Amino acid sequence: MSFKVRLEKGNRVQVPKPLRMRYSLDNSKVLKVSVRVIEAHTDWEDFHARMDKSGRITISKLTLCLLQSEASKLSLAGEIVEVSIEPA
């Protein structure tokens, strides 16, 4: 599944609740997450993660560094990102 969301403080993205319910996603499953910054037209960066209890995924620092170097911005907080999630 794929969705667009704003990058929150703390390098986190919120998975929409309807998607969590439809695909029975919970915090025990490891997910393959792909992220890209929409406005900068960056390539997809992949990593594995789990959701926390609130339905948020924390983007790893290495992935953020790669996205920032491609986007040429100091901070990506507040930027719109496209996220794709699939079971690992």
N, C-alpha and C positions, 0 to 999 in steps of 0.2 A: 504494500500500500504506500501511497505517496501523498504528502500534504505540505502546505506552505504555512509557516509560522514565524513569529518574531523571536529572535534570539534574546533570551532573558538574562538578567544579571546572574553572574555565577556560571556562565557558559551552559545554560540549560535550555531545553526546548520542552514544551508541554505537548504530549500526545493527546489529541482531542478525545473526550470521553466516549462519543458515539463510536469511534474507531476501536477504542479499547474494548467496548462491550461487544461490538459486532465480531471481532476476531479473537475474543477471549484472551486478551493479553493481560498478563499479571507480572508481578515483580520477580517471579521465580524463573522466567524464561530468558535465555540469552538471545539477543537479537542482533542481526547484522544491520547496521545503520549506515546509510549513505547521506551525506550532507553537501549542499552547494549553496553559495551566495547568489541570489537571483540577479541583483542589479549589476554585479561585477562579471557575470557570465563565466564563473569559475568552473573548473572540472569537479566531478564528484570525488569526495574523499570518504573512504570506507573505514569503519571500525566496529568492534563488537562491544555491546553494552547491555545493561539491564535497566529496567525502569525502577524508580523508587516507588514508594507507596502512593505518592500523589500523582503518579503518571508522568513524571518528568524524566528525561534522559540527559545526563551530563555529557557534554562533548569533551573529548580528551584534549589536553593542552597541545599535544603534537598536531592533531587534526586542525585545531584552531590556528596554530602557527602556519600551517600549510595554506589554509584558507586566507589568512591575513596577508601572506606574502603575495598571493595571486590577486587579492582584492586591493592591495596597496593602501590599506587603511590602518590607523593606529588601534582602533577598537571596533569590533563587530557587534557589540551590544546594541540591541535595538534594530539591527538589520533584519530584513526578511530573508529567510533561508527556506529552501525546499528540502524536505526530509523524506527519505524512502526507508521503510522498515520491512524486514522479512525475517522469518525464523532462521537461526544459525544452524 
